[in-house]
Amino acid sequence: MNHYLEVPVWWYCIIGTISFAFLCYTIESIPTQLPIWAIVIATLLSLTFSIPISMLQAISNQQVNTPVMFELFAGYLLPGRPIANTIFKTVGYITGLQAIGFAQDLKLGHYMKVPPRITFVIQIFSTVITCIWVTCIQEWMLNNIEDICMPRQKQGFMCPGSTVFASASIIFGAVGPQRLFSPGAP
């Protein structure tokens, strides 16, 4: 592996900057009730927790699930905004999850003697393709499968994960953790 060139840090910086710019543009162009400063906080929290969570997973082979933590942060930072809570949670949780997955892929590539630059390019390419493909499939499913995400859907497309996700957004975003967990709460 010493014969292969490492991925320069500026490659990561460029990808991170482009991704963050797209995220900020999207949040500002769609009425999400989410300020840019909250996205910065979600990203910084995610980056802060990525290394300790990666270490725990590498040592114990146990994943630490953090979505509720991000829901609490968003609930206190942005009370009464369920959509903002959902986006904050998604950005915070998925950023960390993707960082850990990327580190795992780089480690696997190292063990398999795949050049780091090849691994990096393949990861970026597959991420872009997956974003487009998954969005297209989801759009097709929502428009073409009858009664999708309904309890009595014939083929079993009931979307239980989406229901839990939406319920958590209502609980932590609309109701808020202040009413549930702060002093004087029932």
N, C-alpha and C positions, 0 to 999 in steps of 0.2 A: 504493500500500500504506500510505502515511502516514494515509489516511483511516480505516483499519480499526483497531479496538481490539486490542491485543496480549493474549495469554493471560496472566492474572495468575499469578505464581509460586505463590500459594497453591493454585491448581487442581492444579498438579503435585504440591505437597506433600500435598494430600488424597488424590489417586490413589495416590501412593507409600506413604503411611501405611496406607491401606486394603489395598493389595496386600501390603505387608509383614506386616500383621496376619493376613491370610488365610494367608500362607505360614507364619508362626510357629504359627498354630493347627493347620494341617495337619501340620506336622512334629512337634508335640507330641502330637497325637491319634492318630497312626499310629506304630507302633514302627519308626522309621527309624535309630536309633542316632546321629542327628545332633543335636548341641546347637545351641541358638539362637546362641551366640557364633560358631559356624562359619559360619552363614548370614550373620551380620553381616560377617564377614571376606570371604566370597565376594562379597557385594554391594558392599562397599567396594573390593575389588580390581577388580571389573567396572566400577564407576563411575570408578575411577582410570585404567583402561586405555581407556575409551571414547573420550575426546577424542584421545589420540595415535593410536589405531587409526583413528578417523574422519579425522583429518588425513592419515594415510598413504594411506587409501583415496581421499580426495578428490584428493590430489596425483598418485598413481601409478595409480589405478584397480585396485589389487591389494588383495585381502582378506588380513588377517592372521588365521590360524586359531589360536585360543587354547585349545581344549578340553584338549590335553595339558598345558598349563601348569596349568590348574585341577586336573587329575587328580594332578599332582605335588604341588601344594600340599595337596590333600586327603589324599593318601597319606602325607605327612609329618605332617600335623596329626591325622589320624584313622586310624592304622594298624590293619589287620585289620577294617575296616568297609566292605565293598564297596557296600552300599546307601547308606551315608552319602557315600561317594566319588561315587557316581553323582548323587546329589541336589546335592552341592556343585558338581560339574562343570556340571550342567545349569543351576543357578541362576546361577553365575558366567558361563558362556558365553552363555546365552540372554539374560540381563539386558543384557549389552554389545551383543549382536547386535540386540536390540529397540531399544535406545537409538540405535544407529547408523541402523537402519531408520526410526525415528521422526524423527530429524534429517533424513534424506533426504526423507521425505514432507513435512516442514515446508518444506524448501528448494524442492521441486517445487511445493507450494502457493503459495509466494511468487512463483515464476516465472510461475505460471499466474494470479496475481492472485486467489487464493482467500483469503478472510479467515482469519487464523490461528485464531480461535475456532471457525470451522466445521471447519477441518482437525483441530483438537484433538478436537472432539466426534465427528467421523466416525472418527478413529483409536480412541478409547476404545470407541465403540459396536461397531466391527468387531472389536476385540480380544475383547470379551466374547462376541459372537456366535460368533466363531471358536473360542474355548475350549470353549464348550458343544457346538458342532456337531462339531468334530474328536473330542472325547471320545465323543460318541454314535456317530459313524461307526466309530471304533476298537473300541468295545465291540461293535457289531454285527458287524464283520468277525471279531473274535476268537471270537464265538459262532456264526457262521454259515458261515464258509468252512472247508471241510474241509482238514485238514493245513496250516493257515496257518503260515508260518515254518518249514516243513520243507523239506529240500533237494529233494525230488521233488514239490512241490506242482504240481498240474495246470495251473493258470492262471498260474503264475510268481510267486505271492506268497511269496517266499522270505525276505524281510526281511534283506537283507545289512547294511543300516545298523544294525539292532538287534543283529545278531550281533557286529559290530565294537564297538558301544557296550558290550555285555555283556562281551566279552573284555577290553576296556580296564578295565572296572570290576573284574574279577577280578584282572587284572595289578596295577593300581595300588591297589586297595582291599584285596584279600585277601592277595596276595603282598607288595605294598608296595614303594615305591621305595628303602627302606633296603636291602633285600636285593638290589636290582638296581644301584643307582647310588652308594651310600655307600661310603666307604673300606673296603676289605677285601672288597667284594662281587665275585663272580666276573665 
